Amino acid sequence: MPDRSIDYRAIERQLTGALGLQRRPVAVAFRSIPPGGVPKFTGTETIASANLKLSEYHRGRRHALATE
């Protein structure tokens, strides 16, 4: 069976170059229901503070955070 893994680093390089981005690309999905297994966020926090904490904690990992 062939390797079907996705090279996200290559995709990131292509997007960054093609779009002339100065920062890493980010994807956002608006869904009618939260993805399974992702706890709902019920606190309050500025987006900058939340992003900094998430990036420090999850450096190099893909993750999801469900909100309403």
N, C-alpha and C positions, 0 to 999 in steps of 0.2 A: 504494500500500500504506500503511495507517495506521501511525502511530508507535506501537510496542508497548513503548517503554521504560518501566521501572518507576520511579516517583518514590519512592525510598527515604527521602528527607527528609520527605515527607508521611506515609509510613508510620511513621517514627520519631516525628513529632509526634503522630500519632493514638495510638500505643501509650503514649507518655510521658504524654499527657493522660488517656487512659482508665484507665491503671493507677496514675496518681499517682506516677510514677517520679521520683526525684531525680537519677538518672544515666541515661546513654544505654542503651537496650536492647541486649542481646547475644544472638546465636543460637549454639547448639552442636548439632552433629549427631554421633550415634554411628553409625558405619558399620561394616559387616563387612569392607570393604576400603577402603584410603585412596583419595582421589580421584586421578585421573591427573595427572601433572605436578607433584605436590607432594612435595618431599623429606621423608624421614622425619627427625624430630628424634631425635638419639641422645645428646645431652648431658644435663647435670643443672643445674638452676637453680630458684630459688624462683619461684613463679608471679607474685609481685608484681614481681620484677626483670624477668622475661620480658615481662610485660605492659607495663611502662614502656618497655623497649627497643623492643618491637614498635609501640607507639603512637607513639613518637617517630620511628621509621623509616618507618612506613606512614601517617603522618597524612593523612587524607583519602582513602586508597585502601582498596579491599576486598582481602583476601588470605586465604590458607588456610595452615594448618600441620598436617601429618599427624603423629599420634602413634599409639601402639598402644592 
